Amino acid sequence: MDALTRCFKWVAIVVGLLLVGEAVARFGLKLKPGPVVQRDLAEAIAKYAEFDPKLGIRYKPNVDILLDSPTDDFSFLFKTNEVGLRDRPMGTHLRSEYKFLIFGDEFIEGWGTDIDETAVVRAQNALNQRTNLKPPVRFVIAGKSGYGAVQNYLMAPTLIDSLQPKGVVFFYSGLMPHADRRFLATATLDNGIATGVDSSAGTTPMLPHGEDYPRFKPGLLTALAPYSAGARVLAEKLAFHAMAAAIKPGDPATDRLSGMRGDTSSMQTALAPTFSYIARLAALAERNKIPFLLVHLPLPPQVAADEWTQGRKLFGVTDELQPATDLNLVQNFCVEQKLKCVNAFLLFQKAAVQPNAAPLYCKTELAFTPTGTKLLGAWFSDEMYRWMGELGLL
């Protein structure tokens, strides 16, 4: 058999395999050809977020935009107020509400939820109905998606000075060690403390939620995807594989979930920068004679084996209840710093195993479902009522 014949034979084999694969994709798996579209929210987020030299990213004021999850988990109105918070309007400075500043990340911002349905607003409304205080309580949502403790700390002085809150609440989640590591990698430091973004880092904001979706690279498969179901499937699989390969579980530089993955020693290292800025925020509140409360929220894999079913596949989390190693670390930190701290781990874990329990977290997005939002809102209202009673504010 000469070389040309062997070449034709191999070409025929390859073509045959491709045809078989295409047939399986189209008729066996019922897949269709179609262009590979980057399914994320970067374009939409860029309409309401912009670079900030101190915080890295800020929200534009008075935004009102409809956001649809690329994963079909939710559709909601994203609104900001006149000072660029994902909150209701602040009104004039003459308003005399009993203000509490609420810091945190996407879970407290209310990602995926209309503003009036977020856990924080639900808690505020429930507390006002319960106490009938005059003036009423106002929980100001300062937290933003993708923020860690560093950015919350950097925005705190201005908010404290302008609002003079009766209390400061910091919601910590295991997403923050990664958020802080990303921010500190581009930050300017003064005596070891971040003061803003280093000028050499450029002025392109690090948009939140960008790491939650696979990214498709231009190439032969993406070019063929509009005409071949098989090419489209392969392009998608390669994108998922590339996303997984880029994550080193437990490494805060690459892993969004580093706040919950690893042994006690490695996790202590991952959480250290975050802890240091929480301590600074608590000290800032103390200097202003403002009470401080830390609330520790679990990540969905720490709640139940069947929470966040699709998201955990993207991040390589097994379908098992994950350990809460960070719970003891946060509690020890609170003892060392003499901070008032509570956590919602048992609350969510008990709710998740109730008969016919609805999911508390979205399937793919790192966000609460309406059920999870209502659960957290009711619990937070009770915790604030208890805390305000201890402080003599009721």
Salt bridges, closest charged atoms under 4 A:
GLU22 OE2 - ARG26 NE 2.63
ASP40 OD2 - ARG215 NH1 2.60
GLU50 OE2 - ARG58 NE 3.02
ASP52 OD2 - ARG58 NH1 2.71
ASP64 OD2 - LYS79 NZ 3.96
ASP87 OD1 - ARG88 NH2 2.65
ASP87 OD2 - ARG138 NH2 3.58
GLU97 OE2 - ARG95 NH2 2.64
GLU97 OE1 - LYS99 NZ 3.63
GLU97 OE2 - ARG138 NH1 3.64
GLU106 OE2 - ARG256 NH2 3.28
GLU117 OE1 - ARG122 NH2 2.63
GLU211 OE2 - HIS178 NE2 2.86
GLU211 OE1 - ARG182 NH1 3.11
ASP212 OD2 - HIS209 ND1 3.71
ASP212 OD2 - ARG256 NH2 3.00
GLU236 OE2 - ARG232 NE 3.61
ASP255 OD1 - ARG261 NH2 2.88
ASP319 OD1 - ARG312 NE 3.64
ASP326 OD2 - HIS296 NE2 3.15
ASP382 OD1 - ARG130 NH1 2.98
GLU383 OE2 - ARG386 NH1 2.93
GLU390 OE1 - LYS340 NZ 3.35
